[in-house]
Amino acid sequence: MAVLTKLQNTSIPVMNKKTIIRILTILIVIIAIASVIAFILLPKWKGIYMLSCGGVIVLNILFAIFLVNKNLKN
């Protein structure tokens, strides 16, 4: 019972909106650069596939940024 009380009283540190958006933006840049490099270095269809996968991940992260802006307060 004492363990349960300790777990209920602990507070989870929450990052603010600016930090989350900055981290997601850095991830977008890294993924975009890696996708373009893979497109250049890999053979034709493998490069196109990697570029497409990177684009889908970037779109998902942009959607996450939209939701963070909409739902988190400063």
N, C-alpha and C positions, 0 to 999 in steps of 0.2 A: 504494500500500500504506500510505503514511503517513496518508493521509486516512481510510482505514478504521480504523486504530488510534486516531486522534483521535475518530472517531465512537463507537467502542466505549467509550472512557474517559469520555465526557461523561455527566453524570447529569441526568436530567429532573426538574425540581422537581415534586413531587406535593403537591397541597393536602390538608389534613387533612379528616376527615369533617365536622367542624362547619362549616367554610367552605363545603363543597359543599352541605350541607343548607340553610345560610342563603341561598345564591344561588338554589337551586331554590325555596325558600319565597318569596323576593322575586318570582321569575318567576311563581309561581302567583298571587300577589296582583295583580300587574300585569295578567296575562291575564284574571283574573276580573273586575277592574274594567273593563277594556276591553270584555269581552264584555257586561257589563250595560249599559254606555253604548251600545254598538252596538245592543243589544236595544231600548233606549228610543228612540234617535234614528232608526233605520232603519225603513222600512216593514215591515209585518207579517211576511211570510215571510223577507225578508232578515234581519231582526232575530232571528227564531227560528233561522235557519241559522247566523248568527254566534255566537249563544249556544251552540248545540249544538257547533260547532267548538271554541269556547273550552273547553267542558266536557270534550271528548275530550282536548284538549291537557293540561288540568289533571289528568285521570285518568292520562295517560301520565307526567307529571312526578311524581305521587304514587307510581306504580309504580317510577320511577327512585329516589325517596327510599327506598322500601322495600328496593330492591336495594343501595343505598349503605349503609344501616344493616346489612344482612345480611352484606355482603362486605368492607367496609373495616374495618380495625382502627384504634384511636385513634392 
